[in-house]
Amino acid sequence: MAGEQQRIQFRDAGCTPEEAEQLCRISKEGDTAALHRKLRMVRCRQMEEIHEQQRRLDRLDLLIRKTERV
């Protein structure tokens, strides 16, 4: 059950199903360095997604401001 609980935690943290599976496997193997690297990679991907969403919001704000001037 620990493996399933860990998989749920990875998914709750925003990992894709594939990432969660890979992280569970790495964790089970006991390779903490690889686990740490993979978690950092997932975090970087998530940060890039946040930044892309922020860029979209910025563009939307610009469009809103432009329509207020009309």
C-alpha positions as CSV (number, residue, x, y, z in Angstrom):
1,M,0.0,0.0,0.0
2,A,2.9,2.3,0.6
3,G,3.6,2.4,-3.2
4,E,0.1,3.4,-4.0
5,Q,0.1,6.1,-1.3
6,Q,3.3,7.4,-2.7
7,R,1.9,7.4,-6.3
8,I,-1.1,9.4,-5.0
9,Q,1.3,11.9,-3.3
10,F,3.2,12.3,-6.6
11,R,0.0,12.8,-8.5
12,D,-1.3,15.3,-5.9
13,A,2.0,17.2,-6.3
14,G,1.2,17.6,-10.0
15,C,3.2,14.8,-11.6
16,T,1.8,13.1,-14.7
17,P,0.8,9.5,-14.4
18,E,4.0,8.5,-16.2
19,E,6.2,10.7,-13.9
20,A,4.5,9.2,-10.8
21,E,5.2,5.7,-12.0
22,Q,8.8,6.6,-12.8
23,L,9.2,8.3,-9.4
24,C,7.7,5.3,-7.6
25,R,10.1,2.9,-9.4
26,I,13.1,5.1,-8.6
27,S,12.1,5.4,-5.0
28,K,11.6,1.6,-4.7
29,E,15.1,1.2,-6.1
30,G,16.4,3.4,-3.4
31,D,18.2,5.8,-5.7
32,T,17.7,9.0,-3.8
33,A,20.0,11.0,-6.0
34,A,17.9,10.0,-9.1
35,L,14.7,10.7,-7.2
36,H,15.9,14.1,-6.3
37,R,16.9,14.9,-9.9
38,K,13.6,13.7,-11.3
39,L,11.6,15.7,-8.7
40,R,13.6,18.8,-9.6
41,M,12.9,18.2,-13.3
42,V,9.2,17.9,-12.6
43,R,9.3,21.1,-10.6
44,C,11.0,22.9,-13.5
45,R,8.4,21.7,-15.9
46,Q,5.7,22.9,-13.5
47,M,7.3,26.3,-13.1
48,E,7.5,26.7,-16.9
49,E,3.8,25.9,-17.1
50,I,3.1,28.6,-14.5
51,H,5.2,31.1,-16.4
52,E,3.4,30.3,-19.6
53,Q,0.1,30.8,-17.9
54,Q,1.3,34.1,-16.4
55,R,2.2,35.2,-20.0
56,R,-1.3,34.4,-21.1
57,L,-2.8,36.3,-18.2
58,D,-0.6,39.3,-19.0
59,R,-1.8,39.2,-22.6
60,L,-5.4,39.0,-21.5
61,D,-4.9,41.9,-19.1
62,L,-3.5,43.9,-22.0
63,L,-6.6,43.1,-24.1
64,I,-8.8,44.1,-21.2
65,R,-7.0,47.4,-20.8
66,K,-7.3,48.1,-24.5
67,T,-11.0,47.5,-24.5
68,E,-11.5,49.8,-21.5
69,R,-10.0,52.7,-23.5
70,V,-12.5,52.3,-26.4
